[in-house]
Amino acid sequence: YLSNLTKFRVVPSHLILHMFKVCLDDFSGPNIENISMPLEGCGRFLLRSDETRERFGTMLALMRRKQSMQHFDQRQILLLENAYYQVSFSLLTRMMQCNPPERAPEQEKEHTPLELFIRHLIYDILAKKTIDKVLKLLRKLDWDDPIVQRALHKVFTKPWKIKYSSINLLAMLTYDLQRYHSAFAISVIGQVLEDIRRGLEQNVYSTNQRRVATIKYLGELYIYQLVGSSLAFDTFCFTQRSR
């Protein structure tokens, strides 16, 4: 309560500082708890205020020196550490915001005009009304060119890069293309199954959305009969065992 009164400047700052000084003079017993609670409650405020920053910083340094020289039980140590690091972490965060660490600028991947065209078709143009147009343009590509095959394989095996509602359209395109390029559809399905297996084994939290999109893609491929029932259900059972 006194900490909140200090932060709203109802109580003058020198009063809470005097309380800290009294507790530091007799740094033992109940004074450990008496200094921990206001330190946790208004320590950040005192450390950020121009009128109290220097004096309160000196008191914090004195408290740490006394803490290292005296013997406390586990409960007292926990109280002091929690209160101190709540204040010091706030100060460290503020310093890093003012002077962030230097790091090399991120380099964007360079794509060839052909890759940009394919990505534009799948990521920007693909929709229910334009799927036939996209299919015709994809079929006009030189499928004997390894560069074209590699670019198409990348796009068709990364369903998390398109809208979730468009994943079924990507599966529909794969179904339409497999009538003309069956080896391509087989390679896409194999990569999707491999991504699912690897994702479940690694179980990285940051790739959860990617795994959800890939499982959705597999389900859509099953609907279009590109994946057999036994393979689809074996994969889904594997996902349940891996939870």
Secondary structure as the mmCIF struct_conf table of DSSP 4:
data_model
#
loop_
_struct_conf.conf_type_id
_struct_conf.id
_struct_conf.beg_label_comp_id
_struct_conf.beg_label_asym_id
_struct_conf.beg_label_seq_id
_struct_conf.end_label_comp_id
_struct_conf.end_label_asym_id
_struct_conf.end_label_seq_id
HELX_RH_AL_P HELX_RH_AL_P1 LEU A 2 LYS A 7
TURN_TY1_P TURN_TY1_P1 PHE A 8 ARG A 9
BEND BEND1 VAL A 10 VAL A 11
HELX_RH_AL_P HELX_RH_AL_P2 SER A 13 ASP A 25
TURN_TY1_P TURN_TY1_P2 ASP A 26 ASP A 26
BEND BEND2 SER A 28 SER A 28
TURN_TY1_P TURN_TY1_P3 GLY A 29 GLY A 29
HELX_RH_AL_P HELX_RH_AL_P3 PRO A 30 ARG A 48
BEND BEND3 SER A 49 SER A 49
TURN_TY1_P TURN_TY1_P4 ASP A 50 THR A 52
HELX_RH_AL_P HELX_RH_AL_P4 ARG A 53 MET A 69
BEND BEND4 GLN A 70 GLN A 70
HELX_RH_AL_P HELX_RH_AL_P5 GLN A 74 CYS A 98
BEND BEND5 ASN A 99 ASN A 99
HELX_LH_PP_P HELX_LH_PP_P1 PRO A 100 GLU A 102
HELX_LH_PP_P HELX_LH_PP_P2 ALA A 104 GLU A 110
HELX_RH_AL_P HELX_RH_AL_P6 PRO A 113 ARG A 119
HELX_RH_PI_P HELX_RH_PI_P1 HIS A 120 ILE A 125
BEND BEND6 ALA A 127 ALA A 127
TURN_TY1_P TURN_TY1_P5 LYS A 128 THR A 130
HELX_RH_AL_P HELX_RH_AL_P7 ILE A 131 ARG A 139
TURN_TY1_P TURN_TY1_P6 LYS A 140 LYS A 140
BEND BEND7 LEU A 141 LEU A 141
TURN_TY1_P TURN_TY1_P7 TRP A 143 ASP A 144
HELX_RH_AL_P HELX_RH_AL_P8 PRO A 146 PHE A 156
TURN_TY1_P TURN_TY1_P8 THR A 157 THR A 157
HELX_RH_3T_P HELX_RH_3T_P1 PRO A 159 LYS A 161
BEND BEND8 ILE A 162 ILE A 162
HELX_RH_3T_P HELX_RH_3T_P2 TYR A 164 SER A 166
HELX_RH_AL_P HELX_RH_AL_P9 ILE A 167 GLN A 178
TURN_TY1_P TURN_TY1_P9 ARG A 179 TYR A 180
HELX_RH_AL_P HELX_RH_AL_P10 SER A 182 GLN A 202
HELX_RH_3T_P HELX_RH_3T_P3 TYR A 205 THR A 207
HELX_RH_AL_P HELX_RH_AL_P11 ASN A 208 ILE A 223
TURN_TY1_P TURN_TY1_P10 TYR A 224 GLN A 225
BEND BEND9 LEU A 226 VAL A 227
HELX_RH_AL_P HELX_RH_AL_P12 SER A 229 ARG A 241
TURN_TY1_P TURN_TY1_P11 SER A 242 SER A 242
#
